[in-house]
Amino acid sequence: MRPRTNPFEKRKKELARKDRQKKKAERRDIRDRERADRPVGGADEDPDIAGIVPGPQPPAEET
């Protein structure tokens, strides 16, 4: 025999699911807006190595 589900518990679960979906959509919207506001970098320039000069480096200053 199958146990009966409490309709109030089911409603609480549905509301919690809707709330999680709403929060997730808000986070997604914020992330999309931030991504659109981000400056567009050059496709051929890696931000991790931007400004690094290849070749021998000047000697470190001694203090």
C-alpha positions as CSV (number, residue, x, y, z in Angstrom):
1,M,0.0,0.0,0.0
2,R,1.3,3.4,-0.9
3,P,1.6,6.1,1.8
4,R,-0.5,9.2,1.2
5,T,1.3,12.5,0.7
6,N,0.3,15.5,2.6
7,P,-0.9,18.2,0.2
8,F,0.6,20.9,2.4
9,E,4.0,19.3,2.3
10,K,3.7,18.9,-1.5
11,R,2.8,22.6,-1.8
12,K,5.8,23.6,0.4
13,K,8.1,21.6,-1.8
14,E,6.6,23.2,-4.9
15,L,7.0,26.7,-3.5
16,A,10.6,26.0,-2.4
17,R,11.4,24.7,-5.9
18,K,9.9,27.9,-7.5
19,D,11.9,30.0,-5.1
20,R,15.2,28.2,-6.0
21,Q,14.4,28.7,-9.7
22,K,13.7,32.4,-9.2
23,K,16.9,32.9,-7.3
24,K,18.8,31.0,-10.0
25,A,17.3,33.1,-12.7
26,E,18.2,36.3,-10.8
27,R,21.8,35.2,-10.5
28,R,21.9,34.3,-14.2
29,D,20.6,37.8,-15.1
30,I,23.2,39.5,-12.9
31,R,26.0,37.3,-14.4
32,D,24.8,38.1,-17.9
33,R,24.7,41.9,-17.1
34,E,28.2,41.8,-15.6
35,R,29.5,39.9,-18.6
36,A,28.0,42.5,-21.0
37,D,29.6,45.4,-19.0
38,R,33.0,43.7,-19.0
39,P,35.5,45.4,-21.3
40,V,36.3,43.4,-24.4
41,G,39.9,42.4,-24.5
42,G,41.9,41.6,-27.6
43,A,41.3,38.1,-28.8
44,D,45.0,37.6,-29.5
45,E,46.2,38.9,-26.0
46,D,46.1,36.6,-23.0
47,P,45.3,38.6,-19.9
48,D,47.5,36.3,-17.8
49,I,50.6,37.3,-19.7
50,A,49.7,40.8,-20.8
51,G,52.6,43.2,-20.4
52,I,55.3,40.6,-20.0
53,V,58.4,41.3,-22.1
54,P,60.1,38.2,-23.5
55,G,63.9,37.9,-23.3
56,P,66.4,38.6,-20.6
57,Q,65.1,40.5,-17.7
58,P,67.0,43.4,-16.1
59,P,68.9,42.5,-12.9
60,A,67.0,42.7,-9.7
61,E,67.8,45.7,-7.6
62,E,69.7,44.9,-4.4
63,T,68.7,46.7,-1.2
